[in-house]
Amino acid sequence: SSELTQDPAVSVALGQTVRITCRGDILRSYYANWYQQKPGQAPILVIYGKNNRPSGIPDRFSGSSSGNTASLTITGAQAEDEADYYCNSRDNSVNHWVFGGGTKLTVL
Amino acid sequence: QVQLQESGPGLVKPSQTLSLTCAVSGGSISSGDYYWNWIRQHPGKGLEWIGYIYNSGSTYYNPSLKSRVTISVDTSESHFSLRLSSVTVADTAVYYCSRGTQLYFDYWGQGALVTVSS
């Protein structure tokens, strides 16, 4: 299956740590990438590959992976981290890309 | 810094063809190992990959849209384009263009809302 499954919503208290997960068989072959999307804005890449952050992404964002599950961890969540987060990966069996359904993160 | 900008009609009638262009600046559309993608987002929903064109001209499309999608590139004008035929109201979405590597999408346009309505 080419699906990636995410929890629809997650909340975290300000300054605490939160983990957002993404599950799918295709993650056994390729790492997940993570995108942050705020209302009315385009997604931005926050984590790619094993655990890489593009320039300008705070180091409180990190990624990990085990088997068919990938995780995005925000250590010390800030108010500005409230957003939708999407995982994505490549399905090499059919040579195309798949996105998870997204997780809405609320910072309390 | 690579920048992408979508342009095209914001309103398309049912059964007609949706056409969008993505202008690329700050980097060459024909150099490097990059994939030039179209991705859409239905109102209030998640992201859906539509397809890409590789700088060699090879294209790959989402199987669910493959019969209606064409992606092309004009390297002389530094832009690439999306055509989606026989649109219905279900094709109403924000359409993003994005540069990708073999592994991730690193630059995105701001998005273009296309409404399908008579």
Interface residues (C-beta under 8 A of the other chain):
Chain A: Y30 Y31 N33 Y35 Q41 A42 P43 I44 L45 Y48 G49 P54 Y86 N88 R90 V94 N95 H96 W97 V98 F99 G100 G101 G102
Chain B: N37 I39 G46 L47 E48 W49 G51 Y52 Y60 Y61 N62 P63 Y96 G100 Q102 L103 Y104 F105 D106 W108 G109 Q110 G111
